[in-house]
Every structure is written in structure tokens, then in C-alpha cells.
Amino acid sequence: MLALSRRINESIVIGNDIEITVLEIKGEQIKIGITAPKSVPVYRKELYIQIQESNQEAAKNESSIDDINNLFK
């Protein structure tokens, strides 16, 4: 992991098109702004984990092609 120190209004750049800017610091909270192309999804980690778990659960419950074909017989 790379750890960087930044002050308010200072940024870091990831790749060629993602910029993360420190907008505000209040006590133990930091507000950041993220500029990224619309094609790059940006999630809070706890939501990302929840989405991954939901996708895995849906994949477990996915019907096989044979089950689907049997519906049309």
C-alpha cells in the first residue's frame, strides 16, 4: 500500500484519468472528491463488498440452461 500525505485542495492522480482531491478535514473525517470517467465505477468499500456478495449469491442460484429449456417444452 502506498500512503501519501495531502492537504486541503491537494490531489493525487491515478493512471491518466482519475484524480482524488482532499476537499475538507474535520476532526477524524476527511471529505474527498473523485474525478473519474463515467465508465469507471466508484464505490465506498462497504457497498462494493455488499455488491460482490449479492453477485456471488445470485450466481449460486442461477438456473442452468437445461432448466430454462425445460420451461419451454
C-alpha positions, 0 to 999 in steps of 0.5 A: 500500500502506498500512503501519501500525505495531502492537504486541503485542495491537494490531489493525487492522480491515478493512471491518466484519468482519475484524480482524488482531491482532499476537499475538507478535514474535520476532526477524524473525517476527511471529505474527498472528491473523485474525478473519474470517467463515467465508465469507471465505477466508484464505490465506498468499500462497504457497498462494493463488498455488499455488491460482490456478495449479492453477485456471488449469491445470485450466481449460486442460484442461477438456473442452468440452461437445461432448466430454462429449456425445460420451461419451454417444452 
